[in-house]
């Protein structure tokens, strides 16, 4: 029968006893010639099945007599997909089926087989909650020990709704080589398939793909994960300071006009896209970078963050900003296609280019990330009752009407501007992605920082799975994580999640959320206080669960402190009253740095940031 959730096809149910009392009759059977991702899938199955059962599952190649867990790629076994040949074109599609006493895992590619292997392990009871960051002390996943290991499920066929499911390193404030390795290891376990990294974030030379390339590339290729590099940065390919600081002086005509129509050295000013020599210089730089980095699957070609496009009257004949950008993108795409035909070029629909071009047809091979930077989280992204969000919905509809290529949602389900406030929104994410899928969007991304991963753990956990299937049971996902992470405190943790969802989007200090009445804010704070008390009353019984509850409590305490400040702001408290409370909050955050809950900076920098968050800048 066809599954009601749209995730795939279910066929008859079978029960297979894979191991009992540390013994198994099963072998893992795979081809002798495997892709790296297939080899990893086989190794992971052997490792986790052994850890769960205490049995040794031998790996054999070729023919095998007896019960088997068979691992195959569809390109070598096309008849398995004969029920719908179109399915083979979806790289991450896979099936888990039974034939007699054998279990068969097969997918469209090696990466699909890896997804299937982790899916099977989850169905058997594993929970891959988060990357193996140091603050988890090994409790990033749960692997149950079972006297009897039994697979009992309907045959499944899985195909993702969204082709691009991305983890975005962005400004990389707390990333290093070890944390990135941990994220890469976790991504296929959580159904993500794209790691998005800066070419050179902000041009400061600190967060740079080339710094991590040597260490990460083998791990990414081993999992067949897609590599996206770039982020904001025409300035990576043309800037006043290039060529020993002489480029602007030698070619001022290559640079954009500022508001006074003078040529500008600013890295935020978009270069003169109407100058053929400047465009050629940029294209040569992009093509050269792409040729030197053959591992890149998607290359971002975005304007600088906070880009300023010339508004000088002399440039008015160049068309809208979106038209200018589309003309440039088409030229860059054509040049790249000649050198790297499989490479996808990506742009961003953001700020002045939020709307699609009017008079220029953007090549449909270009990927578009739609960026709702000022999304109001009090309402859903596609809610017509919210003026700002409705504007984004109209822009998405415009792209759908005028652009034949693929668009993705550049999401803010973990936002730097939230300053680690616990905006826990699994159900909100699902409703958004249902709307995004209905609008024809083909992907989603989210920022991720190790320093406050625990705060947004549930968001990261559900996002990859919901992007795979927007109609999946998100409540079941939340329960599964809570049971695995919080044990005896699962119910209290789930109630805390609900309370955070209903308070933080509406009453907290996150940007674009309006300041409510003091009484209403106090009511939200009381609700959180009750959830905190419930968490404190549970005796968890083991150190990992106790640590998890403590991290959740820290997040709730931050929310309560934030609401207390907001309530006083709403009541008209003076600056002299509020500033000391903000400073106490910063001290609290600093005292728990490195625990996976708060992304902190120096005390002085955090003081400036949080004063700004509460509208108290300048003190």
TIGU-739985 format. One record per residue (C-alpha): x negated, y negated, z. Coordinates in steps of 0.1 Angstrom, whole numbers, padded with zeros to 4 digits, always signed. Example, Ala and Ser with C-alpha at 12.3 -4.5 7.8 and 13.67 -1.06 7.14 Angstrom:
-0123+0045+0078/-0137+0011+0071/
END
This chain:
+0000+0000+0000/-0011-0036-0005/-0020-0053+0028/+0002-0081+0039/-0028-0102+0048/-0041-0103+0013/-0075-0089+0023/-0074-0058+0001/-0058-0024-0005/-0051+0002+0022/-0047+0039+0013/-0042+0070+0034/-0055+0073+0069/-0082+0098+0079/-0100+0107+0112/-0136+0118+0110/-0156+0128+0141/-0190+0114+0133/-0207+0125+0165/-0201+0141+0199/-0222+0143+0230/-0253+0130+0212/-0251+0154+0183/-0239+0149+0147/-0234+0170+0116/-0235+0139+0094/-0263+0126+0072/-0265+0092+0055/-0268+0098+0018/-0282+0071-0005/-0298+0069-0039/-0336+0072-0039/-0339+0040-0058/-0321+0013-0038/-0321-0025-0037/-0335-0041-0006/-0300-0049+0007/-0289-0012+0002/-0320+0000+0020/-0312-0024+0049/-0276-0012+0050/-0287+0024+0053/-0313+0016+0080/-0287-0005+0100/-0262+0023+0098/-0287+0048+0111/-0298+0024+0139/-0264+0014+0152/-0247+0047+0148/-0276+0063+0167/-0274+0036+0194/-0236+0041+0198/-0236+0079+0199/-0271+0089+0210/-0273+0111+0179/-0299+0109+0151/-0283+0103+0117/-0308+0115+0091/-0312+0096+0059/-0314+0117+0027/-0316+0109-0009/-0298+0125-0038/-0276+0156-0033/-0265+0168+0001/-0244+0197+0013/-0222+0190+0043/-0205+0160+0059/-0220+0127+0048/-0218+0090+0050/-0224+0081+0014/-0238+0047+0005/-0234+0036-0032/-0234+0005-0053/-0206+0002-0078/-0228-0005-0108/-0240+0031-0104/-0205+0045-0097/-0181+0024-0117/-0153+0050-0115/-0148+0041-0079/-0135+0007-0090/-0115+0021-0119/-0082+0011-0102/-0089-0025-0110/-0120-0031-0132/-0118-0068-0125/-0128-0061-0089/-0164-0053-0100/-0171-0089-0110/-0167-0100-0073/-0202-0096-0059/-0191-0091-0023/-0163-0066-0030/-0165-0033-0013/-0146-0002-0003/-0147+0022+0027/-0130+0054+0018/-0128+0090+0029/-0131+0122+0008/-0126+0153+0027/-0150+0151+0057/-0172+0125+0040/-0172+0088+0045/-0180+0067+0014/-0192+0031+0014/-0196+0014-0019/-0197-0022-0031/-0202-0043-0062/-0238-0052-0052/-0264-0044-0026/-0252-0073-0005/-0216-0060-0007/-0228-0026+0006/-0244-0045+0035/-0212-0062+0043/-0194-0029+0041/-0219-0013+0065/-0214-0040+0091/-0176-0038+0086/-0177-0001+0093/-0198-0007+0125/-0173-0032+0137/-0144-0008+0131/-0163+0017+0153/-0166-0009+0181/-0197-0031+0175/-0193-0068+0180/-0217-0091+0162/-0210-0122+0182/-0239-0146+0174/-0275-0148+0163/-0301-0135+0187/-0311-0168+0202/-0333-0168+0233/-0307-0182+0256/-0285-0151+0250/-0312-0128+0264/-0302-0100+0240/-0264-0104+0247/-0257-0118+0212/-0239-0085+0202/-0222-0056+0218/-0230-0020+0209/-0208+0004+0228/-0221+0038+0239/-0195+0065+0231/-0195+0102+0239/-0173+0107+0208/-0178+0086+0178/-0148+0088+0156/-0138+0068+0125/-0100+0066+0122/-0088+0040+0098/-0070+0035+0065/-0092+0033+0034/-0099-0003+0027/-0108-0024-0003/-0122-0058+0006/-0127-0088-0017/-0134-0123-0003/-0111-0152-0010/-0140-0177-0010/-0171-0169-0030/-0194-0193-0010/-0195-0189+0028/-0223-0212+0040/-0243-0219+0071/-0258-0254+0067/-0291-0262+0085/-0286-0300+0078/-0307-0321+0101/-0323-0291+0118/-0327-0308+0151/-0331-0276+0171/-0341-0252+0144/-0374-0234+0141/-0386-0204+0123/-0375-0179+0149/-0339-0194+0152/-0336-0194+0114/-0347-0158+0112/-0320-0150+0138/-0294-0168+0118/-0304-0149+0086/-0301-0116+0104/-0266-0125+0117/-0251-0140+0086/-0240-0108+0068/-0227-0094+0100/-0203-0124+0101/-0196-0124+0064/-0216-0154+0054/-0236-0152+0022/-0253-0186+0016/-0280-0203+0037/-0280-0240+0029/-0313-0258+0037/-0327-0293+0031/-0353-0300+0005/-0366-0327+0028/-0340-0340+0052/-0341-0378+0054/-0374-0378+0036/-0393-0376+0069/-0411-0344+0062/-0399-0325+0093/-0370-0304+0081/-0382-0291+0047/-0374-0258+0029/-0411-0254+0020/-0421-0253+0057/-0399-0222+0062/-0400-0207+0028/-0428-0181+0034/-0412-0168+0065/-0376-0168+0055/-0377-0158+0019/-0384-0121+0025/-0356-0119+0050/-0331-0137+0027/-0340-0115-0002/-0338-0084+0019/-0302-0092+0025/-0295-0106-0010/-0283-0138+0006/-0279-0168-0016/-0303-0197-0011/-0291-0233-0014/-0316-0260-0011/-0313-0298-0014/-0289-0319+0006/-0288-0356+0002/-0316-0368-0019/-0319-0384-0053/-0348-0401-0034/-0366-0368-0034/-0371-0373-0071/-0375-0410-0075/-0384-0435-0047/-0402-0468-0045/-0430-0453-0025/-0439-0425-0049/-0472-0423-0068/-0492-0438-0040/-0466-0466-0034/-0470-0479-0070/-0438-0466-0087/-0416-0496-0079/-0443-0521-0088/-0449-0505-0121/-0413-0498-0130/-0389-0521-0111/-0364-0516-0139/-0360-0480-0128/-0344-0490-0095/-0310-0501-0086/-0296-0536-0080/-0287-0547-0045/-0258-0570-0037/-0277-0600-0050/-0285-0582-0083/-0322-0579-0073/-0340-0546-0078/-0341-0528-0045/-0368-0506-0028/-0343-0492-0003/-0341-0453-0003/-0303-0456+0000/-0300-0476-0032/-0292-0453-0061/-0317-0457-0089/-0309-0472-0122/-0290-0443-0138/-0286-0463-0170/-0323-0464-0177/-0333-0435-0199/-0369-0435-0187/-0358-0434-0150/-0334-0406-0158/-0361-0386-0176/-0384-0391-0146/-0358-0377-0123/-0350-0348-0146/-0386-0339-0149/-0389-0339-0111/-0358-0317-0107/-0368-0292-0133/-0403-0291-0120/-0390-0283-0085/-0366-0257-0098/-0393-0239-0118/-0417-0240-0087/-0389-0225-0066/-0374-0196-0085/-0358-0182-0054/-0332-0210-0052/-0297-0200-0063/-0280-0233-0058/-0298-0267-0060/-0281-0296-0044/-0284-0329-0064/-0267-0354-0042/-0271-0391-0038/-0288-0404-0006/-0268-0403+0025/-0250-0436+0028/-0257-0443-0008/-0252-0477-0023/-0244-0479-0059/-0251-0511-0078/-0221-0535-0077/-0239-0561-0097/-0218-0575-0126/-0245-0564-0150/-0237-0528-0142/-0199-0530-0144/-0199-0516-0179/-0214-0483-0167/-0180-0471-0155/-0169-0460-0120/-0194-0446-0095/-0180-0411-0102/-0184-0416-0139/-0220-0427-0135/-0227-0397-0112/-0211-0373-0136/-0231-0386-0166/-0263-0381-0146/-0252-0346-0134/-0244-0335-0169/-0279-0346-0181/-0296-0328-0152/-0275-0297-0157/-0283-0295-0194/-0321-0297-0187/-0319-0271-0159/-0298-0247-0180/-0326-0246-0206/-0352-0236-0179/-0332-0219-0152/-0299-0208-0167/-0288-0188-0137/-0294-0217-0113/-0262-0235-0101/-0264-0273-0097/-0243-0288-0070/-0230-0323-0063/-0209-0338-0035/-0176-0355-0036/-0182-0380-0009/-0177-0417-0001/-0177-0436-0034/-0176-0404-0054/-0148-0388-0034/-0125-0390-0065/-0134-0372-0097/-0148-0390-0127/-0122-0408-0149/-0138-0410-0183/-0166-0385-0181/-0160-0347-0182/-0182-0331-0156/-0196-0298-0168/-0176-0270-0152/-0208-0251-0144/-0216-0277-0118/-0205-0269-0082/-0187-0296-0063/-0187-0298-0025/-0157-0319-0013/-0167-0338+0018/-0138-0352+0041/-0163-0372+0063/-0136-0390+0082/-0111-0361+0086/-0087-0367+0115/-0086-0335+0136/-0054-0345+0154/-0038-0333+0122/-0046-0306+0096/-0068-0316+0066/-0039-0313+0042/-0012-0328+0065/+0007-0355+0044/+0018-0371+0077/-0017-0383+0085/-0027-0412+0062/-0065-0404+0061/-0061-0367+0056/-0033-0372+0030/-0058-0393+0011/-0083-0364+0011/-0055-0340-0001/-0047-0363-0030/-0084-0364-0039/-0086-0326-0038/-0055-0325-0061/-0072-0349-0084/-0103-0327-0087/-0081-0297-0093/-0064-0315-0121/-0094-0330-0138/-0122-0305-0131/-0124-0270-0145/-0153-0258-0123/-0155-0246-0087/-0150-0268-0056/-0159-0260-0020/-0150-0276+0013/-0179-0293+0031/-0164-0288+0065/-0169-0305+0099/-0160-0276+0121/-0192-0283+0140/-0199-0320+0137/-0230-0339+0149/-0209-0369+0157/-0190-0347+0183/-0222-0348+0205/-0216-0312+0216/-0181-0319+0229/-0163-0285+0229/-0140-0289+0199/-0129-0252+0199/-0105-0248+0169/-0103-0213+0155/-0066-0216+0147/-0070-0251+0132/-0098-0237+0110/-0075-0210+0097/-0047-0234+0088/-0072-0257+0070/-0087-0228+0050/-0053-0215+0041/-0047-0250+0026/-0081-0250+0010/-0075-0216-0006/-0041-0227-0019/-0058-0258-0034/-0082-0235-0053/-0113-0241-0033/-0139-0214-0036/-0161-0220-0006/-0167-0236+0028/-0198-0247+0047/-0205-0257+0083/-0234-0273+0102/-0250-0250+0128/-0275-0259+0155/-0290-0233+0179/-0290-0259+0208/-0252-0260+0210/-0243-0228+0192/-0226-0214+0223/-0202-0244+0224/-0191-0237+0189/-0196-0199+0190/-0160-0191+0184/-0158-0216+0154/-0189-0200+0138/-0176-0165+0145/-0142-0169+0129/-0152-0192+0100/-0170-0166+0079/-0142-0141+0085/-0114-0165+0077/-0133-0178+0046/-0133-0141+0035/-0096-0138+0042/-0076-0169+0052/-0046-0148+0061/-0065-0126+0086/-0053-0123+0122/-0073-0151+0139/-0057-0143+0173/-0071-0108+0170/-0106-0123+0161/-0105-0145+0192/-0094-0115+0214/-0122-0094+0200/-0148-0120+0207/-0135-0128+0241/-0133-0091+0251/-0169-0085+0240/-0183-0118+0253/-0164-0123+0286/-0154-0088+0297/-0132-0091+0328/-0129-0128+0322/-0116-0123+0287/-0080-0135+0295/-0093-0166+0313/-0117-0174+0285/-0089-0171+0259/-0068-0195+0280/-0097-0219+0282/-0100-0218+0244/-0064-0227+0240/-0067-0255+0265/-0098-0269+0247/-0080-0267+0214/-0050-0286+0226/-0071-0313+0244/-0103-0320+0225/-0087-0327+0191/-0062-0351+0207/-0077-0366+0239/-0115-0365+0236/-0140-0390+0224/-0146-0375+0190/-0146-0400+0162/-0113-0408+0145/-0093-0396+0176/-0073-0425+0190/-0075-0434+0227/-0043-0422+0244/-0025-0434+0275/-0044-0428+0308/-0016-0406+0322/-0017-0383+0292/-0055-0380+0293/-0053-0372+0330/-0027-0345+0322/-0051-0329+0297/-0079-0330+0322/-0057-0313+0348/-0050-0285+0323/-0087-0280+0318/-0093-0280+0355/-0068-0252+0359/-0086-0231+0332/-0119-0238+0349/-0106-0226+0382/-0093-0194+0366/-0128-0187+0351/-0144-0193+0384/-0121-0169+0402/-0130-0139+0380/-0158-0115+0392/-0174-0103+0360/-0198-0077+0374/-0227-0080+0350/-0253-0106+0343/-0246-0111+0306/-0209-0118+0312/-0217-0140+0341/-0240-0161+0319/-0214-0163+0292/-0188-0176+0316/-0213-0201+0330/-0219-0214+0295/-0182-0218+0288/-0178-0235+0322/-0205-0260+0312/-0185-0268+0280/-0153-0272+0300/-0170-0294+0325/-0183-0317+0297/-0148-0319+0284/-0135-0329+0318/-0161-0355+0323/-0154-0369+0289/-0117-0371+0296/-0123-0388+0330/-0143-0415+0312/-0116-0418+0285/-0088-0421+0311/-0107-0450+0328/-0112-0467+0294/-0075-0464+0287/-0068-0479+0321/-0090-0509+0313/-0120-0501+0335/-0148-0526+0333/-0181-0520+0315/-0199-0520+0349/-0177-0492+0360/-0180-0471+0328/-0217-0474+0321/-0229-0456+0353/-0204-0427+0345/-0219-0423+0310/-0254-0423+0325/-0243-0396+0349/-0229-0376+0320/-0262-0379+0302/-0280-0367+0333/-0256-0337+0334/-0263-0328+0298/-0300-0332+0301/-0301-0309+0332/-0286-0281+0310/-0307-0286+0279/-0319-0253+0264/-0290-0233+0276/-0272-0231+0242/-0244-0255+0251/-0257-0290+0245/-0278-0305+0217/-0298-0331+0236/-0326-0356+0228/-0347-0377+0250/-0328-0393+0280/-0331-0427+0265/-0319-0416+0230/-0290-0397+0245/-0281-0427+0266/-0278-0448+0235/-0258-0422+0216/-0233-0416+0244/-0228-0453+0251/-0220-0457+0214/-0196-0427+0216/-0176-0446+0243/-0178-0479+0226/-0203-0493+0251/-0232-0500+0228/-0255-0529+0236/-0259-0524+0273/
END
